[in-house]
Amino acid sequence: MGKLLSGRNILIMGVRNKWSIAWGIAQAAHREGANLIFTYLGEREKEELKKLTADMGTLHAYPCDVSSDEDIERLFGRIKTEFGVLHGLVHAIAFAKSEDLKDSFLNTSREGFRVAMDISAYSMVAVCRHAAQLMTEGGSIITLTYRGSIKVMPGYNVMGVAKAALEASVRYAAYELGSSNIRVNSLSAGPIKTLSAKGVKNFSDILGIVEERSPLKRNVTLEDLGKTAVYLLSDLSSGVTGEVIFVDSGYNNMGL
């Protein structure tokens, strides 16, 4: 076990199953000595967390629906009472209605647009506001984004718009929290087989294109993403904030 995150309290939001990017990050942070705190939405996710963390010691997991201000306030109140200080936050939560991913972008419903923006972008702002109050020793906040925020990825639709808003939110949050020695960055992952990815049309084709055309000639893994997250959560990235860090085998650099 490493020591890069030894003694640091890291909140991980968004672990759904063993394929979740958040789980890859949690495993990497655990290996570097972090004290992990998890959130879950519903009993099914709670039971999955119990299975995944069975060999990690005591499970610290709390319910939180990020569409509820009351839930968010309650979560951070409990963390303050039980841990006192927070050193890191991983926001790995996003959602769009399936019908808004299967239909054309211009047919996105008003409610679907609102939901995608609320859960995928505003929730990061809301949790940052509360987390910052507990980061009295400085800290690092990470959220997850995707290249569909800056380039058209057919089928990604309203989620691409939400991720663009998320990235802008990261820059504004980084500016406002920098004087408190709190860094805010986004990790832009290449396509990876998660439960959410199954909702994107032609996802398997995207995997093939990245493997064929990226400089590294492969798709990324949860281990790749976890290592970069540890870098962002640790002092190794002490001068990095407001950035989009691509972990996509270099595919973002390619024109074709």
C-alpha positions as YAML, in Angstrom:
chain: A
units: angstrom
residues:
- id: 1
  name: MET
  ca: [0.00, 0.00, 0.00]
- id: 2
  name: GLY
  ca: [1.23, 3.47, -0.90]
- id: 3
  name: LYS
  ca: [1.13, 6.63, 1.18]
- id: 4
  name: LEU
  ca: [0.14, 9.40, -1.22]
- id: 5
  name: LEU
  ca: [-3.29, 9.74, 0.42]
- id: 6
  name: SER
  ca: [-2.46, 8.39, 3.85]
- id: 7
  name: GLY
  ca: [-4.75, 9.76, 6.56]
- id: 8
  name: ARG
  ca: [-6.88, 11.75, 4.11]
- id: 9
  name: ASN
  ca: [-10.67, 11.58, 4.13]
- id: 10
  name: ILE
  ca: [-11.91, 11.17, 0.58]
- id: 11
  name: LEU
  ca: [-15.60, 11.21, -0.33]
- id: 12
  name: ILE
  ca: [-16.53, 9.11, -3.38]
- id: 13
  name: MET
  ca: [-19.92, 9.82, -4.92]
- id: 14
  name: GLY
  ca: [-21.21, 7.64, -7.73]
- id: 15
  name: VAL
  ca: [-20.15, 4.02, -7.23]
- id: 16
  name: ARG
  ca: [-22.87, 1.88, -8.77]
- id: 17
  name: ASN
  ca: [-21.07, -1.40, -9.46]
- id: 18
  name: LYS
  ca: [-17.65, -2.90, -10.17]
- id: 19
  name: TRP
  ca: [-17.57, -1.29, -13.64]
- id: 20
  name: SER
  ca: [-18.04, 2.25, -12.32]
- id: 21
  name: ILE
  ca: [-15.22, 4.72, -12.89]
- id: 22
  name: ALA
  ca: [-15.84, 5.84, -9.31]
- id: 23
  name: TRP
  ca: [-15.02, 2.32, -8.14]
- id: 24
  name: GLY
  ca: [-11.75, 2.33, -10.07]
- id: 25
  name: ILE
  ca: [-10.88, 5.60, -8.34]
- id: 26
  name: ALA
  ca: [-11.92, 4.24, -4.94]
- id: 27
  name: GLN
  ca: [-9.66, 1.21, -5.33]
- id: 28
  name: ALA
  ca: [-6.68, 3.36, -6.31]
- id: 29
  name: ALA
  ca: [-7.28, 5.79, -3.43]
- id: 30
  name: HIS
  ca: [-7.59, 2.90, -0.98]
- id: 31
  name: ARG
  ca: [-4.25, 1.49, -2.15]
- id: 32
  name: GLU
  ca: [-2.68, 4.88, -1.37]
- id: 33
  name: GLY
  ca: [-3.98, 4.89, 2.19]
- id: 34
  name: ALA
  ca: [-7.10, 7.07, 1.93]
- id: 35
  name: ASN
  ca: [-9.96, 6.88, 4.41]
- id: 36
  name: LEU
  ca: [-12.88, 6.37, 2.06]
- id: 37
  name: ILE
  ca: [-16.41, 7.70, 2.51]
- id: 38
  name: PHE
  ca: [-19.11, 6.67, 0.04]
- id: 39
  name: THR
  ca: [-22.59, 7.80, -0.90]
- id: 40
  name: TYR
  ca: [-25.31, 5.65, -2.40]
- id: 41
  name: LEU
  ca: [-28.74, 6.08, -3.93]
- id: 42
  name: GLY
  ca: [-31.12, 3.40, -2.73]
- id: 43
  name: GLU
  ca: [-30.67, 0.06, -1.02]
- id: 44
  name: ARG
  ca: [-29.48, -1.69, -4.17]
- id: 45
  name: GLU
  ca: [-26.41, 0.54, -4.42]
- id: 46
  name: LYS
  ca: [-25.81, 0.18, -0.68]
- id: 47
  name: GLU
  ca: [-25.75, -3.62, -0.95]
- id: 48
  name: GLU
  ca: [-23.41, -3.40, -3.94]
- id: 49
  name: LEU
  ca: [-21.05, -1.18, -1.93]
- id: 50
  name: LYS
  ca: [-21.03, -3.72, 0.90]
- id: 51
  name: LYS
  ca: [-19.92, -6.43, -1.51]
- id: 52
  name: LEU
  ca: [-17.30, -4.32, -3.25]
- id: 53
  name: THR
  ca: [-15.71, -3.00, -0.05]
- id: 54
  name: ALA
  ca: [-15.83, -6.25, 1.92]
- id: 55
  name: ASP
  ca: [-12.03, -6.37, 2.24]
- id: 56
  name: MET
  ca: [-11.56, -2.66, 2.91]
- id: 57
  name: GLY
  ca: [-12.51, -2.62, 6.57]
- id: 58
  name: THR
  ca: [-15.37, -0.61, 8.03]
- id: 59
  name: LEU
  ca: [-17.72, 0.77, 5.38]
- id: 60
  name: HIS
  ca: [-18.60, 4.44, 5.77]
- id: 61
  name: ALA
  ca: [-21.52, 4.97, 3.41]
- id: 62
  name: TYR
  ca: [-24.39, 7.44, 3.53]
- id: 63
  name: PRO
  ca: [-27.52, 7.91, 1.43]
- id: 64
  name: CYS
  ca: [-27.66, 10.97, -0.81]
- id: 65
  name: ASP
  ca: [-29.95, 11.99, -3.63]
- id: 66
  name: VAL
  ca: [-28.12, 14.92, -5.24]
- id: 67
  name: SER
  ca: [-31.38, 16.34, -6.59]
- id: 68
  name: SER
  ca: [-32.30, 17.12, -2.98]
- id: 69
  name: ASP
  ca: [-30.65, 20.05, -1.18]
- id: 70
  name: GLU
  ca: [-31.83, 18.54, 2.11]
- id: 71
  name: ASP
  ca: [-30.06, 15.25, 1.35]
- id: 72
  name: ILE
  ca: [-26.82, 17.03, 0.46]
- id: 73
  name: GLU
  ca: [-26.91, 19.15, 3.61]
- id: 74
  name: ARG
  ca: [-27.63, 16.07, 5.72]
- id: 75
  name: LEU
  ca: [-24.74, 14.17, 4.13]
- id: 76
  name: PHE
  ca: [-22.13, 16.80, 4.86]
- id: 77
  name: GLY
  ca: [-23.51, 17.34, 8.33]
- id: 78
  name: ARG
  ca: [-22.87, 13.68, 9.09]
- id: 79
  name: ILE
  ca: [-19.40, 13.82, 7.57]
- id: 80
  name: LYS
  ca: [-18.56, 16.85, 9.71]
- id: 81
  name: THR
  ca: [-19.78, 15.10, 12.85]
- id: 82
  name: GLU
  ca: [-18.02, 11.80, 12.18]
- id: 83
  name: PHE
  ca: [-14.83, 12.91, 10.38]
- id: 84
  name: GLY
  ca: [-14.45, 16.63, 11.04]
- id: 85
  name: VAL
  ca: [-12.29, 17.36, 8.01]
- id: 86
  name: LEU
  ca: [-12.62, 16.43, 4.34]
- id: 87
  name: HIS
  ca: [-9.57, 16.34, 2.08]
- id: 88
  name: GLY
  ca: [-10.95, 15.12, -1.21]
- id: 89
  name: LEU
  ca: [-14.17, 14.72, -3.16]
- id: 90
  name: VAL
  ca: [-14.86, 12.63, -6.25]
- id: 91
  name: HIS
  ca: [-18.09, 13.66, -7.97]
- id: 92
  name: ALA
  ca: [-18.91, 10.84, -10.41]
- id: 93
  name: ILE
  ca: [-22.63, 11.39, -10.88]
- id: 94
  name: ALA
  ca: [-24.46, 12.03, -14.15]
- id: 95
  name: PHE
  ca: [-27.87, 11.21, -15.56]
- id: 96
  name: ALA
  ca: [-30.01, 11.81, -18.62]
- id: 97
  name: LYS
  ca: [-33.30, 10.23, -19.54]
- id: 98
  name: SER
  ca: [-32.83, 7.27, -21.85]
- id: 99
  name: GLU
  ca: [-35.34, 8.62, -24.35]
- id: 100
  name: ASP
  ca: [-33.26, 11.78, -24.70]
- id: 101
  name: LEU
  ca: [-30.22, 9.70, -25.64]
- id: 102
  name: LYS
  ca: [-32.05, 7.45, -28.08]
- id: 103
  name: ASP
  ca: [-33.88, 10.24, -29.94]
- id: 104
  name: SER
  ca: [-32.28, 13.16, -31.81]
- id: 105
  name: PHE
  ca: [-30.77, 16.01, -29.81]
- id: 106
  name: LEU
  ca: [-33.32, 18.54, -31.09]
- id: 107
  name: ASN
  ca: [-36.09, 16.37, -29.70]
- id: 108
  name: THR
  ca: [-34.73, 16.65, -26.17]
- id: 109
  name: SER
  ca: [-37.65, 17.44, -23.90]
- id: 110
  name: ARG
  ca: [-37.63, 20.50, -21.69]
- id: 111
  name: GLU
  ca: [-37.88, 18.27, -18.61]
- id: 112
  name: GLY
  ca: [-35.16, 15.97, -19.92]
- id: 113
  name: PHE
  ca: [-32.84, 18.94, -20.43]
- id: 114
  name: ARG
  ca: [-33.55, 20.19, -16.91]
- id: 115
  name: VAL
  ca: [-32.93, 16.79, -15.35]
- id: 116
  name: ALA
  ca: [-29.65, 16.25, -17.20]
- id: 117
  name: MET
  ca: [-28.34, 19.68, -16.18]
- id: 118
  name: ASP
  ca: [-29.50, 19.32, -12.58]
- id: 119
  name: ILE
  ca: [-28.01, 15.89, -11.89]
- id: 120
  name: SER
  ca: [-24.96, 16.06, -14.15]
- id: 121
  name: ALA
  ca: [-23.84, 19.68, -13.65]
- id: 122
  name: TYR
  ca: [-25.59, 21.54, -10.85]
- id: 123
  name: SER
  ca: [-25.09, 18.71, -8.37]
- id: 124
  name: MET
  ca: [-21.33, 19.29, -8.58]
- id: 125
  name: VAL
  ca: [-21.83, 22.95, -7.68]
- id: 126
  name: ALA
  ca: [-24.06, 22.01, -4.75]
- id: 127
  name: VAL
  ca: [-21.70, 19.43, -3.27]
- id: 128
  name: CYS
  ca: [-18.67, 21.70, -3.80]
- id: 129
  name: ARG
  ca: [-20.35, 24.40, -1.74]
- id: 130
  name: HIS
  ca: [-20.76, 22.07, 1.22]
- id: 131
  name: ALA
  ca: [-17.50, 20.16, 0.80]
- id: 132
  name: ALA
  ca: [-15.47, 23.37, 0.78]
- id: 133
  name: GLN
  ca: [-16.68, 24.19, 4.29]
- id: 134
  name: LEU
  ca: [-15.10, 20.94, 5.54]
- id: 135
  name: MET
  ca: [-11.83, 21.33, 3.61]
- id: 136
  name: THR
  ca: [-10.22, 23.43, 6.31]
- id: 137
  name: GLU
  ca: [-6.80, 21.96, 5.50]
- id: 138
  name: GLY
  ca: [-7.14, 22.51, 1.77]
- id: 139
  name: GLY
  ca: [-8.39, 19.85, -0.60]
- id: 140
  name: SER
  ca: [-9.00, 18.50, -4.06]
- id: 141
  name: ILE
  ca: [-12.27, 18.05, -5.91]
- id: 142
  name: ILE
  ca: [-12.61, 15.92, -9.04]
- id: 143
  name: THR
  ca: [-15.54, 15.43, -11.37]
- id: 144
  name: LEU
  ca: [-15.89, 13.25, -14.47]
- id: 145
  name: THR
  ca: [-16.46, 14.54, -17.97]
- id: 146
  name: TYR
  ca: [-16.18, 13.30, -21.56]
- id: 147
  name: ARG
  ca: [-15.02, 14.59, -24.95]
- id: 148
  name: GLY
  ca: [-18.66, 14.89, -26.01]
- id: 149
  name: SER
  ca: [-18.60, 18.23, -24.18]
- id: 150
  name: ILE
  ca: [-16.49, 19.83, -26.92]
- id: 151
  name: LYS
  ca: [-17.06, 17.61, -29.96]
- id: 152
  name: VAL
  ca: [-20.25, 16.13, -31.38]
- id: 153
  name: MET
  ca: [-20.57, 12.50, -30.36]
- id: 154
  name: PRO
  ca: [-23.76, 11.22, -32.02]
- id: 155
  name: GLY
  ca: [-26.00, 9.66, -29.39]
- id: 156
  name: TYR
  ca: [-24.44, 11.55, -26.48]
- id: 157
  name: ASN
  ca: [-26.89, 14.37, -27.10]
- id: 158
  name: VAL
  ca: [-28.03, 16.36, -24.06]
- id: 159
  name: MET
  ca: [-25.35, 14.75, -21.91]
- id: 160
  name: GLY
  ca: [-22.72, 16.51, -24.02]
- id: 161
  name: VAL
  ca: [-24.36, 19.84, -23.25]
- id: 162
  name: ALA
  ca: [-24.51, 18.97, -19.55]
- id: 163
  name: LYS
  ca: [-20.82, 18.01, -19.53]
- id: 164
  name: ALA
  ca: [-19.95, 21.34, -21.19]
- id: 165
  name: ALA
  ca: [-21.78, 23.11, -18.36]
- id: 166
  name: LEU
  ca: [-19.97, 20.89, -15.86]
- id: 167
  name: GLU
  ca: [-16.56, 21.84, -17.24]
- id: 168
  name: ALA
  ca: [-17.43, 25.54, -17.10]
- id: 169
  name: SER
  ca: [-18.57, 25.04, -13.50]
- id: 170
  name: VAL
  ca: [-15.21, 23.47, -12.68]
- id: 171
  name: ARG
  ca: [-13.39, 26.58, -13.88]
- id: 172
  name: TYR
  ca: [-15.58, 28.96, -11.90]
- id: 173
  name: ALA
  ca: [-15.39, 26.78, -8.77]
- id: 174
  name: ALA
  ca: [-11.61, 26.53, -9.12]
- id: 175
  name: TYR
  ca: [-11.36, 30.32, -9.22]
- id: 176
  name: GLU
  ca: [-13.55, 30.86, -6.16]
- id: 177
  name: LEU
  ca: [-12.00, 28.09, -4.04]
- id: 178
  name: GLY
  ca: [-8.36, 28.61, -4.98]
- id: 179
  name: SER
  ca: [-7.71, 31.10, -2.18]
- id: 180
  name: SER
  ca: [-8.75, 28.38, 0.29]
- id: 181
  name: ASN
  ca: [-6.16, 26.01, -1.21]
- id: 182
  name: ILE
  ca: [-8.92, 23.87, -2.70]
- id: 183
  name: ARG
  ca: [-8.32, 22.63, -6.23]
- id: 184
  name: VAL
  ca: [-11.09, 21.66, -8.65]
- id: 185
  name: ASN
  ca: [-10.44, 19.62, -11.80]
- id: 186
  name: SER
  ca: [-12.28, 17.38, -14.22]
- id: 187
  name: LEU
  ca: [-11.08, 14.03, -15.50]
- id: 188
  name: SER
  ca: [-12.13, 13.39, -19.10]
- id: 189
  name: ALA
  ca: [-12.20, 9.63, -19.54]
- id: 190
  name: GLY
  ca: [-12.03, 7.85, -22.85]
- id: 191
  name: PRO
  ca: [-14.91, 5.49, -23.61]
- id: 192
  name: ILE
  ca: [-15.10, 2.70, -21.07]
- id: 193
  name: LYS
  ca: [-17.66, -0.03, -20.51]
- id: 194
  name: THR
  ca: [-19.80, 1.27, -17.69]
- id: 195
  name: LEU
  ca: [-23.49, 0.74, -17.05]
- id: 196
  name: SER
  ca: [-24.21, 4.30, -18.19]
- id: 197
  name: ALA
  ca: [-22.30, 3.82, -21.44]
- id: 198
  name: LYS
  ca: [-24.78, 1.19, -22.54]
- id: 199
  name: GLY
  ca: [-27.33, 3.97, -23.03]
- id: 200
  name: VAL
  ca: [-25.23, 5.61, -25.78]
- id: 201
  name: LYS
  ca: [-26.00, 4.46, -29.30]
- id: 202
  name: ASN
  ca: [-23.16, 2.73, -31.20]
- id: 203
  name: PHE
  ca: [-20.96, 2.68, -28.11]
- id: 204
  name: SER
  ca: [-19.09, -0.44, -29.26]
- id: 205
  name: ASP
  ca: [-18.18, 1.39, -32.47]
- id: 206
  name: ILE
  ca: [-16.65, 4.21, -30.43]
- id: 207
  name: LEU
  ca: [-14.50, 1.71, -28.53]
- id: 208
  name: GLY
  ca: [-13.23, 0.30, -31.82]
- id: 209
  name: ILE
  ca: [-12.41, 3.71, -33.25]
- id: 210
  name: VAL
  ca: [-10.40, 4.76, -30.17]
- id: 211
  name: GLU
  ca: [-8.49, 1.48, -30.15]
- id: 212
  name: GLU
  ca: [-7.65, 1.87, -33.83]
- id: 213
  name: ARG
  ca: [-6.82, 5.59, -33.98]
- id: 214
  name: SER
  ca: [-5.51, 6.68, -30.58]
- id: 215
  name: PRO
  ca: [-1.74, 7.06, -30.14]
- id: 216
  name: LEU
  ca: [-1.65, 4.24, -27.57]
- id: 217
  name: LYS
  ca: [-3.81, 1.96, -29.76]
- id: 218
  name: ARG
  ca: [-5.96, 0.83, -26.86]
- id: 219
  name: ASN
  ca: [-8.88, 1.85, -24.73]
- id: 220
  name: VAL
  ca: [-8.35, 3.04, -21.18]
- id: 221
  name: THR
  ca: [-9.00, 0.97, -18.07]
- id: 222
  name: LEU
  ca: [-10.33, 1.66, -14.60]
- id: 223
  name: GLU
  ca: [-6.74, 1.35, -13.41]
- id: 224
  name: ASP
  ca: [-5.64, 4.14, -15.78]
- id: 225
  name: LEU
  ca: [-8.38, 6.42, -14.47]
- id: 226
  name: GLY
  ca: [-7.71, 5.51, -10.84]
- id: 227
  name: LYS
  ca: [-4.03, 6.39, -11.12]
- id: 228
  name: THR
  ca: [-4.78, 9.80, -12.62]
- id: 229
  name: ALA
  ca: [-7.39, 10.45, -9.94]
- id: 230
  name: VAL
  ca: [-4.80, 9.70, -7.23]
- id: 231
  name: TYR
  ca: [-2.49, 12.22, -8.88]
- id: 232
  name: LEU
  ca: [-5.25, 14.86, -8.79]
- id: 233
  name: LEU
  ca: [-6.24, 14.04, -5.19]
- id: 234
  name: SER
  ca: [-2.66, 14.07, -3.93]
- id: 235
  name: ASP
  ca: [-0.02, 16.76, -3.48]
- id: 236
  name: LEU
  ca: [1.60, 15.61, -6.73]
- id: 237
  name: SER
  ca: [-0.85, 17.94, -8.52]
- id: 238
  name: SER
  ca: [-0.57, 20.82, -6.03]
- id: 239
  name: GLY
  ca: [-0.30, 23.42, -8.79]
- id: 240
  name: VAL
  ca: [-3.11, 22.08, -10.99]
- id: 241
  name: THR
  ca: [-6.64, 23.47, -10.85]
- id: 242
  name: GLY
  ca: [-9.47, 24.38, -13.20]
- id: 243
  name: GLU
  ca: [-8.28, 21.84, -15.76]
- id: 244
  name: VAL
  ca: [-9.74, 19.11, -17.93]
- id: 245
  name: ILE
  ca: [-7.32, 16.18, -17.72]
- id: 246
  name: PHE
  ca: [-7.77, 13.76, -20.62]
- id: 247
  name: VAL
  ca: [-7.24, 10.06, -19.93]
- id: 248
  name: ASP
  ca: [-8.18, 8.62, -23.32]
- id: 249
  name: SER
  ca: [-5.01, 7.05, -24.75]
- id: 250
  name: GLY
  ca: [-4.35, 10.38, -26.46]
- id: 251
  name: TYR
  ca: [-7.38, 10.18, -28.73]
- id: 252
  name: ASN
  ca: [-8.40, 13.80, -28.02]
- id: 253
  name: ASN
  ca: [-5.32, 14.94, -29.95]
- id: 254
  name: MET
  ca: [-6.35, 13.26, -33.18]
- id: 255
  name: GLY
  ca: [-8.05, 15.10, -36.04]
- id: 256
  name: LEU
  ca: [-9.29, 11.89, -37.67]
...
